[in-house]
Amino acid sequence: MLDNIRLIAAEKIVTAFHVLRTIALGADLCNMARPMMMALGCIQARRCNTNTCRVGIATQNPSLSKGIDVKDKAARVA
């Protein structure tokens, strides 16, 4: 039964050190979205699900997402 249980860590994992630490503590995998969102310009307004965030990073609203400069942000994420 324990073979079917997986531990996924997904909070405040920012650097490779955090990933290694979390895996050493027993996590099977890590979700590391925060640094990518911050590199894109996320202001952490916590309005992603409402399509009203003025930055438009995680929105489905085309009028908000058109303000993202992909060439500039791609270099920052890399």
ABEGO torsion letter per residue (X at the ends): XAAABBBBBABGBABAAAAAAAAAAGBABBBBAAAAAAAAGBAGAGAAAAGABAAGAABABAAAAAABBAAAAAAAAX
